[in-house]
């Protein structure tokens, strides 16, 4: 017996797939976007989270016997977080142009890479589900995740208007520059 509702079928499955992607991607993208807004950077934990997930996904795909394998550009994209880590080892002045490029590369790879990672994992594990979603469904999903990221970035910039320095300290974070002291 199918768990599909009457009249649901393929379109219903595609909506659920896109919905699961949007919820998962929004869940992982809000914090890096917020930290860029509040502190002006992505924290190393977020980049290492992406590195661990992308490296694990690459190894799973490469070591799996048979089945669907994503095209090489997608597989190569799974190496971008590793490229960032290697870039961090390049000797450069702490605030020199190379260090800034590497830092921005890490931020972009993280903000774009986290939602992309969820899509790659979904595409790798369940290609049948991903292929059943029309392009406009993925475009709407990407737009929704981008909106969540933009709002999170804005909330990070606006943190002095609704959060206090103590909120950051209590949560285990350092207070961002310009935060509002306790009232």
Secondary structure by P-SEA (a helix, b strand, c coil): cccccccccaaaaaaaaaaaaaaaaaaacaaaaaaaaacccccaaaaaaaaaaaaaaaaaaaaccccccccaaaaaaaaaaaaaaaaaacccccccaaaaaaaaaaaaaaaaaaaaaaaaaaaaacaaaaaaccaaaaaaaaaaaaaaaaaaaaaaaaccccccaaaaaaacccccccccccc
